[in-house]
Amino acid sequence: MARTTPHDHPITEGEPLYRRIATKLLGELRDGTIPPGERLPGERHLAEHFEVSRETVRQALQMLRRDGLVSTDRRGSHATLPGPPVETPASSGFPVGARWSTRSAVTRATVAWEVPPPGHAEALLVAPARPTLVHRYWSASADGRELRTAVTSFSAVALAEVQELGRYRDRADGTGAAELRRAYDWMRRAGLTLHHRDTITRIAGTPSVRVTRRVHDQHARPLEITELVMDAQQDALVYEFTVPAAV
């Protein structure tokens, strides 16, 4: 007989708050927002994310541990979903450049529902002054010498067809942490074939380069555009590749 978990029945107002938080957290674990095998955010971050007390978060995690869905290590306030780590998607990482960060790097990523930066709206076929989901990524080395910033805007097509992205609209206030590292994997899982075009150019008078990535699907519909600025010494180049949809 299958074990009953918080995700197996709808949330009701009569349920204890910790059980409702356990259900929401389990939903994020299962839909890939937090990949299997990856360390969960700390209790304080989870409390802020769900707007509850840390004690409520502890009770929710304890409930998931009892069901064998979460295991806690020696640090106590962190947990991992049982199972092997998610394999690296066939497509390059999101946002472009994020996978180059070292373990000692300081990173931050947020999402907001706002008017996209200049040039993004036209590339995504978004009407002028119309908001969309915008992801901002910032990374710096421990000594502060290497810095990367990236801004990604998503199209209406991406938000409509990729459920995991669409769910961010209601909580995209520009302050909470964003776990979109599997964005390209989600797109492939939604049946989209990803066509990437990356243009890399040096920024005159600086040691930095700008990487502009445009992604569209098999129907030539734009999905996202990313602009990354990073400290590097490279000549300009353009390369293209296609990643088929997940089967």
DRENTIPA-258206 format. One line per 2 residues: number of its first residue (from 1); their letters; for each residue y, z, x of N, C-alpha, C, O. Coordinates in steps of 0.02 Angstrom, whole numbers. Each point is the difference from the previous one (the first is absolute). Example, Ala and Ser with C-alpha at 12.3 -4.5 7.8 and 13.67 -1.06 7.14 Angstrom:
// DRENTIPA-258206
1> as> -284 390 660 59 0 -45 60 0 45 -1 33 52; 54 -69 -70 59 3 42 55 37 -39 55 8 25
END
This chain:
// DRENTIPA-258206
1> ma> -60 0 42 60 0 -42 62 0 44 5 39 47; 43 -82 -62 60 -6 41 42 63 -6 6 29 -54
3> rt> 25 -10 110 42 59 -1 66 -16 -35 27 -55 9; -2 100 -49 64 -9 -34 56 19 47 -2 54 31
5> tp> 52 -97 -24 57 15 42 63 -3 -42 -2 -25 -56; 59 51 83 62 -1 -38 22 -70 -20 36 -8 -49
7> hd> -59 -43 86 22 -68 -15 -40 -32 -57 16 -55 -22; -68 90 -1 -44 -29 -50 23 10 -72 -32 -24 -46
9> hp> 88 58 37 25 9 -68 76 1 3 28 16 52; 6 -33 -107 72 -5 1 33 69 7 -29 51 -17
11> it> 90 -53 42 39 61 7 24 22 -69 24 -41 -39; -29 105 25 26 27 -63 48 56 15 -7 35 50
13> eg> 56 -26 -93 52 50 11 -29 70 1 29 46 29; -86 -36 -62 -30 67 -3 -35 21 63 -18 58 7
15> ep> 8 -104 40 -35 16 62 45 40 47 61 -7 -3; -91 49 46 39 35 50 37 -49 45 -25 -56 12
17> ly> 82 76 12 41 -45 41 -38 -22 63 4 -58 19; -41 103 13 -35 -18 61 -52 -54 -13 -13 -42 43
19> rr> -18 44 -103 -50 -51 -17 33 -68 -9 -29 -52 18; 88 52 -48 36 -64 -9 21 -29 68 -1 -60 10
21> ia> 21 105 37 19 -24 66 -62 -26 37 5 -50 35; -62 83 -43 -62 -23 30 -17 -70 -25 -23 -42 38
23> tk> 33 30 -103 -14 -66 -29 45 -53 30 -22 -55 17; 87 71 -11 47 -48 29 -16 -14 73 1 -58 21
25> ll> -16 110 17 -16 -9 70 -64 -41 9 -3 -44 43; -47 58 -84 -62 -37 3 13 -74 -16 -31 -44 30
27> ge> 75 31 -77 17 -69 -17 29 -36 60 -16 -59 11; 59 92 28 30 -31 59 -52 -10 55 3 -49 38
29> lr> -52 94 -35 -53 -8 49 -43 -60 -17 -21 -38 43; 7 29 -108 -46 -52 -22 33 -69 -3 -34 -50 9
31> dg> 99 48 -22 32 -67 -4 23 -26 67 29 -54 5; -43 93 47 16 -24 68 68 19 25 18 -17 57
33> ti> 23 53 -98 65 23 24 -10 43 62 38 -4 48; -90 46 -49 -22 39 58 -70 -24 16 -46 17 -38
35> pp> 35 -55 91 -66 -29 14 -53 53 14 16 53 26; -79 -67 -43 -56 46 16 -3 14 74 8 -45 41
37> ge> -20 108 -23 -5 19 69 66 15 33 1 24 57; 54 -36 -90 66 13 30 23 70 -18 -13 25 -55
39> rl> 48 6 102 24 68 -11 52 1 -55 45 -42 -2; -51 90 -43 49 7 -54 65 30 27 -1 34 52
41> pg> 56 -45 -87 62 34 20 -9 75 -7 -46 23 -34; 90 15 65 -3 73 -4 17 26 -69 24 -36 -43
43> er> -38 100 33 12 31 -66 73 -6 -20 15 -13 -58; 30 24 105 71 -3 -17 19 -70 -25 36 -7 -50
45> hl> -60 -44 85 16 -69 -20 -30 -15 -69 33 -31 -42; -95 52 31 -32 -12 -65 36 37 -56 8 -26 -55
47> ae> 16 87 70 37 37 -50 64 -35 -19 18 -3 -59; 17 -25 109 61 -37 -14 -15 -65 -37 37 -19 -45
49> hf> -91 -14 66 -19 -64 -31 -15 8 -75 21 -41 -41; -58 94 24 -19 12 -70 47 47 -36 -8 14 -60
51> ev> 59 12 96 50 45 -29 -32 63 -31 15 18 -57; -58 13 97 -32 63 -21 2 48 59 23 -18 54
53> sr> -48 78 -64 -2 49 54 -57 -14 48 -48 -35 -18; 52 63 77 -55 -8 49 -63 34 -25 -55 -23 15
55> et> 62 77 -53 -58 34 -27 -38 -45 -48 -62 0 -1; 99 -38 -39 -32 -47 -46 -37 -54 39 -55 -20 -19
57> vr> 85 -4 74 -33 -49 42 -64 29 30 -51 -34 3; 54 97 20 -60 32 29 -56 2 -51 -58 -14 16
59> qa> 75 32 -78 -52 4 -53 -29 -68 -15 -60 -7 -12; 103 -45 13 -24 -68 -13 -47 -23 55 -52 -29 -13
61> lq> 70 43 76 -43 -19 56 -66 38 -1 -52 -28 15; 56 92 -34 -61 40 -5 -48 -30 -52 -60 -1 9
63> ml> 88 -22 -65 -40 -30 -52 -34 -64 26 -59 -11 -14; 96 -30 51 -29 -61 27 -51 15 54 -49 -37 8
65> rr> 59 90 29 -50 20 50 -65 20 -33 -54 -16 24; 59 52 -80 -61 22 -35 -41 -60 -24 -61 3 -2
67> dg> 96 -57 -15 -34 -61 -23 -23 -44 58 -29 -53 -11; 41 76 72 -21 -39 58 43 -61 14 -22 -45 35
69> lv> 82 43 -63 43 -59 7 50 8 57 28 -50 24; -16 112 -3 47 13 54 -30 53 45 -31 47 -24
71> st> 39 -56 89 -23 51 47 59 22 42 42 -40 18; -39 104 -2 56 28 36 -19 17 71 -55 27 12
73> dr> 98 -41 36 -15 16 69 32 66 19 23 37 -43; -23 -22 108 23 65 23 74 13 -14 21 58 -4
75> rg> 18 -111 -3 71 9 -13 15 22 -71 56 18 -16; -106 -20 -27 7 30 -66 40 -39 -51 -25 -14 -54
77> sh> 86 -5 70 44 -33 -48 -8 -75 -1 35 -34 -37; -83 8 76 -14 -71 0 -72 -11 -20 -43 42 10
79> at> 30 -100 -40 -67 -15 -22 -15 -74 11 45 -40 9; -109 23 -10 -21 -70 6 -49 -16 -55 -41 42 -18
81> lp> 44 -102 -7 -48 -22 -49 -65 -17 36 3 -38 49; -60 64 -70 -63 -15 35 -13 -75 3 20 -38 -45
83> gp> -54 17 97 -17 -71 6 31 -30 62 44 30 30; -67 -89 -9 25 -32 60 71 -25 -8 21 -15 -56
85> pv> 17 12 110 68 -26 -4 1 -72 -26 -48 -38 10; 102 20 -42 8 -68 -25 5 -48 58 36 13 48
87> et> -71 -69 -52 4 -50 53 68 -33 0 32 -7 -53; -10 -14 111 64 -34 5 -3 -66 -38 -46 -39 11
89> pa> 94 26 -57 -2 -63 -37 3 -60 47 23 5 57; -47 -61 -82 0 -61 41 71 -22 14 13 -31 52
91> ss> 33 45 -98 69 -19 12 33 49 47 -26 55 10; 83 -74 20 35 45 44 31 57 -39 9 -5 -61
93> gf> 8 59 96 20 61 -33 66 -5 -38 41 -44 14; -33 88 -62 63 5 -38 29 69 13 -36 49 1
95> pv> 103 -44 10 43 -59 11 -14 -30 68 -25 34 44; 43 -96 -35 -12 -33 64 32 43 55 58 19 -5
97> ga> -97 -5 56 26 42 55 -22 72 -5 2 35 50; -23 -12 -109 -19 70 -7 -60 17 43 -5 56 26
99> rw> -42 -103 -19 -61 14 37 14 5 75 -45 20 37; 105 -36 -14 15 5 71 23 71 18 6 16 59
101> st> 6 26 -108 24 67 14 -55 42 34 -59 -6 -17; 79 46 64 -47 44 34 -7 66 -38 40 14 -45
103> rs> -91 24 63 -11 64 -34 58 47 7 13 42 -44; 24 -47 100 56 45 12 64 -23 -36 50 34 2
105> av> -53 -92 -35 59 -26 -34 17 42 -61 -43 28 -33; 108 -26 18 25 32 -60 13 -56 -51 39 -45 14
107> tr> -71 48 -72 8 -53 -49 22 28 -67 -12 58 -17; 44 -101 -22 21 19 -68 -2 -63 -42 20 -54 22
109> at> -44 60 -84 -3 -57 -45 16 24 -71 -27 50 -22; 70 -86 -12 19 17 -69 2 -63 -42 2 -56 27
111> va> -2 64 -93 8 -57 -45 55 17 -50 9 58 -20; 28 -109 -1 54 9 -49 0 -59 -47 -20 -56 18
113> we> 44 67 -78 9 -53 -50 73 -18 3 42 35 -29; -25 -90 63 69 -16 13 9 -76 10 -48 -37 4
115> vp> 111 16 -1 15 -70 13 -21 -15 72 19 37 45; -57 -90 -34 -25 -15 68 57 -20 47 53 -19 -23
117> pp> -65 24 88 51 -19 50 19 -74 -7 -38 -39 -30; 95 19 58 21 -70 -3 -55 -46 29 -29 15 52
119> gh> 17 -70 -87 -50 -48 22 -69 13 -28 -40 -47 -7; 24 109 -10 -66 15 -27 -7 -25 -72 -52 -28 -18
121> ae> 104 37 -22 -4 -20 -71 -15 -75 -6 -42 -20 -40; 76 -20 78 -10 -73 -3 -71 -18 22 -32 -42 -31
123> al> 8 75 84 -67 -15 24 -54 19 -50 -53 -32 -2; 66 84 -38 -49 24 -48 10 -27 -70 -36 18 -46
125> lv> 88 -61 38 17 -27 -66 20 55 -49 -14 -4 -59; 48 55 85 25 55 -40 72 -15 -19 40 -20 43
127> ap> -22 29 -106 68 -13 -23 50 44 38 -16 57 17; 76 -82 -4 51 39 36 13 67 -34 4 4 -62
129> ar> 3 48 101 15 68 -22 -57 32 -40 9 54 -29; -67 -87 27 -56 30 -36 -42 42 49 -18 -25 53
131> pt> 2 87 -70 -38 43 45 -73 -18 5 -28 -32 -44; -3 54 98 -72 -8 9 -23 56 46 40 43 20
133> lv> -104 -42 -3 -27 52 43 16 -17 73 -18 -54 25; 52 100 9 21 -10 69 -30 55 43 10 60 -14
135> hr> -47 -80 65 -33 47 46 39 2 66 16 -52 28; -2 112 -4 36 8 63 -43 40 49 -26 53 -16
137> yw> 20 -80 76 -43 30 52 42 12 62 39 -42 20; -49 100 11 37 18 60 -48 34 48 -38 44 -20
139> sa> 39 -64 84 -45 29 49 36 5 67 35 -46 20; -46 102 15 29 9 66 -49 36 44 -38 43 -24
141> sa> 37 -59 88 -44 35 47 25 71 10 56 16 -17; -99 25 45 17 70 9 64 9 42 38 47 -12
143> dg> -28 -91 60 61 6 42 59 -37 -30 54 1 29; -65 -34 -86 55 -33 -34 20 -67 29 49 -30 -22
145> re> -86 5 72 19 -63 32 -22 -61 -40 35 -51 0; -92 55 -34 -24 -57 -39 14 13 -74 -19 52 -27
147> lr> 52 -99 -3 19 9 -71 -18 -63 -39 14 -55 23; -45 65 -81 -15 -56 -45 25 18 -70 -11 56 -23
149> ta> 42 -103 -9 20 9 -70 -23 -61 -38 3 -56 25; -27 66 -85 -23 -56 -41 20 11 -73 -4 56 -25
151> vt> 24 -109 -7 16 1 -71 -40 -54 -34 2 -59 19; -40 78 -71 -42 -47 -37 20 1 -73 9 53 -29
153> sf> -1 -111 -1 12 -7 -72 -58 -37 -32 -25 -49 28; 3 73 -86 -56 -30 -35 24 -40 -60 50 17 -32
155> sa> -86 -71 16 18 -42 -56 -28 27 -65 -42 45 -1; 66 -73 -55 -26 20 -65 -74 -18 -7 -37 35 -34
157> va> 16 -89 66 -71 -21 -1 -43 54 32 -52 19 -27; 73 5 86 -39 51 35 -6 63 -42 -54 30 -4
159> la> 109 -9 -27 -1 62 -39 -41 -8 -63 -30 49 -24; 28 -109 -4 -37 -11 -62 -76 -6 12 -40 23 -41
161> ev> 21 -53 97 -70 -14 12 -36 51 44 -61 3 1; 99 37 35 -31 50 44 15 69 -28 55 26 7
163> qe> -105 3 -40 10 63 -36 26 55 45 43 39 -20; -70 -34 81 20 54 44 75 -2 16 31 52 7
165> lg> -3 -112 -1 71 -7 12 40 16 -62 52 33 3; -75 -57 -60 35 11 -63 8 73 -16 50 20 -31
167> ry> -98 21 52 4 72 -15 57 35 36 21 54 -21; 4 -85 74 53 31 38 68 -5 -34 47 35 19
169> rd> -41 -77 -68 67 -11 -31 28 65 -28 59 14 9; -99 26 -43 24 60 -32 17 56 48 36 46 -17
171> ra> -63 -49 78 14 53 48 37 -26 62 1 33 52; 29 -92 -58 37 -29 56 72 23 0 45 -37 -21
173> dg> -34 99 44 68 27 -1 32 0 69 56 24 9; -91 -52 41 28 -5 66 -5 63 42 24 2 56
175> tg> -56 51 -83 -5 63 37 -72 18 17 -12 26 54; -35 -40 -98 -69 18 12 -34 -46 51 20 -57 8
177> aa> -70 84 25 -38 -40 48 -38 -56 -35 -21 8 -57; 12 -64 91 -35 -57 -28 -62 -15 40 3 -6 61
179> el> -59 -1 -95 -63 -17 33 -20 -71 -19 -46 -11 -39; 80 -38 68 -13 -70 -16 -34 -37 57 3 -61 3
181> rr> -36 97 42 -31 -32 58 -54 -50 -21 -16 -45 39; -12 53 -98 -53 -46 -22 27 -53 -49 -39 -29 -38
183> ay> 104 18 39 30 -47 -48 -33 -68 2 -14 -29 -53; 1 2 113 -32 -66 4 -72 2 -25 -24 -47 -30
185> dw> -9 102 44 -69 8 -24 0 2 -77 -44 -29 -31; 93 64 2 5 3 -73 11 -70 -29 -30 -18 -50
187> mr> 73 -21 82 13 -68 -24 -63 -42 1 -14 -36 -47; -23 40 101 -63 -38 5 -49 23 -53 -35 -41 -30
189> ra> 32 107 18 -46 26 -49 19 -22 -71 -43 -2 -44; 106 -15 35 24 -25 -65 -15 -74 -9 19 -30 -50
191> gl> -52 -1 100 -19 -70 -6 50 -48 30 -3 -60 -14; 50 84 54 52 -42 28 -20 -21 71 -23 40 40
193> tl> 33 -104 -25 -8 -25 68 68 4 33 49 -27 -25; -45 61 82 64 13 31 17 -51 54 -39 -11 47
195> hh> 95 -21 -55 26 -47 49 60 33 34 52 12 -32; -58 4 96 53 33 37 38 -52 42 -30 -46 28
197> rd> 94 55 -23 41 -39 47 47 49 35 45 28 -32; -57 -17 96 41 47 38 44 -38 49 -24 -41 39
199> ti> 88 54 -42 48 -29 46 27 56 45 26 50 -26; -31 -59 91 22 51 47 56 -29 43 -10 -51 33
201> tr> 68 83 -33 57 -25 38 33 57 37 2 57 -23; 25 -72 82 36 50 38 69 9 -30 30 -47 -26
203> ia> -4 109 28 67 15 -23 46 -2 60 -7 40 47; 53 -87 -48 43 -12 58 37 64 22 26 37 -41
205> gt> -26 -26 107 37 56 27 -35 67 -5 29 52 17; -91 -52 -41 -37 63 -8 -71 -11 26 -22 -57 8
207> ps> -15 112 4 -70 -6 21 -47 -4 -60 -60 9 7; 87 -21 -66 -39 2 -62 -18 -69 -25 32 -50 17
209> vr> -83 47 -58 -19 -61 -35 -3 14 -75 -12 57 -21; 22 -109 -17 -6 6 -73 -61 -40 -22 -7 -59 17
211> vt> -37 92 -56 -58 -33 -28 11 -7 -75 10 50 -35; -11 -111 11 7 -11 -72 -67 -27 -27 -22 -54 19
213> rr> -9 92 -62 -64 -19 -28 9 -19 -74 30 37 -38; -57 -94 20 -1 -21 -70 -73 -9 -20 -38 -33 36
215> vh> 19 61 -92 -69 -4 -24 0 -31 -69 36 23 -44; -78 -74 34 -8 -28 -67 -75 -8 -14 -41 7 45
217> dq> 24 -20 -108 -71 -4 -18 -23 -73 -4 36 -46 20; -97 37 -45 -30 -67 -2 35 -46 -48 -12 -61 0
219> ha> 56 88 -42 38 -41 -47 72 -11 23 43 -22 -38; -30 40 102 66 -7 30 52 47 -31 60 -11 6
221> rp> -84 63 -39 46 50 -29 17 52 54 -45 26 33; 109 -9 -24 18 50 50 -24 69 -20 4 19 -58
223> le> -29 18 107 -25 68 -13 45 52 33 17 50 -32; 2 -61 94 44 48 33 34 -32 59 -22 -52 26
225> it> 77 83 -4 34 -20 60 16 63 39 23 49 -29; -35 -51 94 13 57 44 44 -21 58 -10 -53 29
227> el> 59 95 -13 41 -11 59 -8 61 45 19 56 -19; -46 -66 78 -11 53 49 43 -12 61 4 -56 25
229> vm> 28 108 -1 37 -3 62 -32 49 49 -9 59 -16; -10 -84 75 -33 43 49 25 -16 70 23 -55 14
231> da> -28 105 29 20 -8 69 -54 -37 39 -56 25 6; 71 -83 19 -50 -40 36 35 -55 39 59 -14 -10
233> qq> -97 -17 54 24 -57 39 -49 -58 -11 -49 -6 35; 64 -35 -85 -44 -56 -16 40 -61 -17 56 5 -26
235> da> -84 -65 39 30 -62 -22 -15 -9 -74 -49 28 -26; 90 -68 -7 -10 -13 -71 -63 -41 -10 -14 -46 39
237> lv> -24 61 -91 -59 -39 -17 -13 6 -74 21 49 -32; -56 -97 5 -20 0 -70 -74 -12 -4 -26 -46 32
239> ye> -9 86 -72 -71 -12 -9 -18 13 -72 32 40 -34; -83 -73 10 -22 6 -69 -75 11 -3 -37 -26 42
241> ft> 15 64 -92 -72 8 -11 -12 17 -72 46 23 -35; -107 -35 11 -18 11 -69 -58 49 -3 -49 -7 37
243> vp> 54 55 -81 -53 48 -11 -27 -9 -70 38 10 -48; -101 -28 39 -27 -11 -67 -3 64 -41 2 55 28
245> aa> -7 -63 -93 -5 58 -44 -66 36 13 -49 -31 22; 48 96 -36 -62 39 7 -51 -24 -51 17 -20 -55
247> v> -80 21 74 -54 -23 -45 -38 59 -25 -47 -8 -39
END
